[in-house]
Amino acid sequence: MTPSAQPPGNANGNAAIPWANWPAVDPGAGTRVHRDELKKIANRLEAHLEHLLGTVSNHLETASSARAAAYGTWDAAGQLYTSVTTSHGSLSDHHTRYLHALMDVIKKLRQTAHVYDEAEAALEAQIRQVERILSSGDTADPADGPRPTRQTRTNSAT
């Protein structure tokens, strides 16, 4: 791994600030999250996953059904069958791991977009609350507690 390709870290190899040393990334500039783009990426990855589940998985399943007799009776057929079976098992294992990893990425993208959706909804609710207060003419700070109401004085000496 070249030094520029290594993840950032301090002298102990621990990441101090993620992406701090990566080119063209300014950690002080903040992060912009585009929820709609996250959702689009998740949808595209899901379509890719569905394709893999259908086409590639079916090919792997079909390939696993070949029996030793299908390789013939020539002298190297037994070794070839063992090699193909071992390779198929390894390929199937990696394919399965990839499917699970892809599903995890899709879930994380959607969860991230959802977190930002919730945060935005909370801010919008606060804005609506301020609009209601301002439109009603009630400009008291809600943190100050309830506004005093006008009470009429009664004369207890009557």
C-alpha positions in Angstrom: 0.0 0.0 0.0 1.4 3.4 -0.9 1.6 6.0 1.8 -1.0 8.2 0.0 -3.4 5.3 -0.1 -3.2 4.5 3.6 -5.9 5.6 5.9 -4.9 8.6 8.0 -3.6 8.0 11.5 -1.3 9.3 14.2 2.1 7.8 15.1 0.4 4.8 16.7 -1.5 4.0 13.6 -4.8 5.1 15.2 -7.1 7.4 13.2 -7.0 10.8 14.8 -9.4 12.6 12.5 -10.9 10.5 9.7 -9.8 11.6 6.2 -7.6 14.4 7.7 -4.6 13.5 5.4 -6.5 12.5 2.3 -5.9 14.8 -0.7 -8.5 17.4 -1.6 -10.5 16.9 1.7 -10.6 19.7 4.2 -11.8 18.3 7.6 -12.5 21.8 8.8 -14.9 22.5 6.0 -17.6 20.2 7.4 -19.5 17.5 5.7 -22.4 17.9 3.3 -24.9 15.1 3.2 -27.3 14.9 0.3 -30.1 12.6 1.5 -31.7 12.3 -1.9 -28.4 11.2 -3.4 -27.9 8.6 -0.6 -31.3 7.2 -1.4 -30.6 7.1 -5.2 -27.3 5.3 -4.5 -29.1 2.8 -2.2 -31.8 2.2 -4.9 -29.1 1.6 -7.6 -27.2 -0.8 -5.3 -30.5 -2.6 -4.5 -31.1 -3.1 -8.2 -27.6 -4.4 -8.6 -28.2 -6.7 -5.7 -31.4 -8.0 -7.2 -29.6 -8.7 -10.5 -26.9 -10.6 -8.6 -29.4 -12.6 -6.7 -31.2 -13.6 -9.9 -28.6 -14.1 -12.5 -25.2 -14.7 -10.9 -26.6 -16.8 -8.0 -28.5 -19.0 -10.5 -25.2 -19.5 -12.5 -23.4 -20.5 -9.3 -26.2 -22.9 -8.4 -26.2 -24.5 -11.8 -22.4 -24.9 -11.8 -22.6 -26.6 -8.4 -24.9 -29.3 -9.8 -22.2 -30.9 -12.0 -21.2 -34.3 -10.8 -17.8 -36.0 -11.1 -19.0 -38.1 -14.0 -19.6 -35.0 -16.1 -15.8 -34.5 -16.2 -15.2 -37.8 -17.8 -13.2 -40.8 -17.0 -9.8 -39.7 -18.3 -6.8 -39.8 -16.0 -6.9 -36.2 -14.7 -10.7 -35.9 -14.5 -10.8 -36.7 -10.7 -8.2 -34.0 -10.0 -10.0 -31.5 -12.2 -13.3 -32.3 -10.5 -11.7 -31.8 -7.0 -10.1 -28.5 -8.2 -13.3 -27.2 -9.7 -15.3 -28.2 -6.6 -12.9 -26.4 -4.3 -12.8 -23.3 -6.5 -16.6 -23.3 -6.8 -16.9 -23.5 -3.0 -14.5 -20.5 -2.6 -16.2 -18.5 -5.3 -19.6 -19.2 -3.7 -18.3 -18.2 -0.3 -17.0 -14.9 -1.6 -20.2 -14.3 -3.6 -22.3 -14.8 -0.4 -20.0 -12.5 1.6 -20.3 -9.8 -1.1 -24.1 -10.1 -1.1 -24.2 -9.6 2.6 -21.8 -6.7 2.5 -23.8 -5.1 -0.3 -27.0 -5.4 1.7 -25.2 -3.9 4.7 -24.1 -0.9 2.6 -27.7 -0.4 1.3 -29.1 -0.5 4.9 -26.5 2.0 6.2 -27.1 4.4 3.3 -30.9 4.3 4.0 -30.3 4.6 7.8 -28.1 7.7 7.2 -30.6 9.3 4.9 -33.3 8.6 7.5 -31.4 10.2 10.3 -31.0 13.3 8.3 -34.7 13.2 7.3 -35.6 13.0 11.0 -33.3 15.9 11.9 -34.8 18.0 9.1 -38.3 17.1 10.2 -37.5 18.2 13.8 -36.1 21.5 12.5 -39.2 22.1 10.3 -41.4 21.5 13.3 -39.5 24.1 15.3 -39.8 26.5 12.4 -43.6 25.9 12.3 -43.8 26.5 16.0 -42.0 29.8 15.7 -44.2 30.8 12.8 -47.3 30.1 14.9 -46.0 32.1 17.8 -45.1 35.1 15.5 -48.3 35.0 13.6 -50.4 35.0 16.8 -48.5 38.1 18.1 -47.2 36.2 21.1 -43.6 37.1 21.1 -42.7 35.8 24.5 -39.8 33.5 24.7 -41.2 30.0 25.5 -38.2 29.4 27.7 -39.4 32.2 30.1 -42.4 30.1 31.1 -46.1 31.1 30.7 -46.9 34.7 30.2 -48.6 36.5 33.1 -52.3 37.0 32.6 -54.1 40.2 33.6 -56.1 39.6 36.8 -58.7 42.0 38.1 -58.3 43.4 41.5 -61.0 42.6 44.0 -61.6 44.8 47.0 -61.7 42.6 50.1 -63.0 45.4 52.2 -66.5 45.4 50.8 
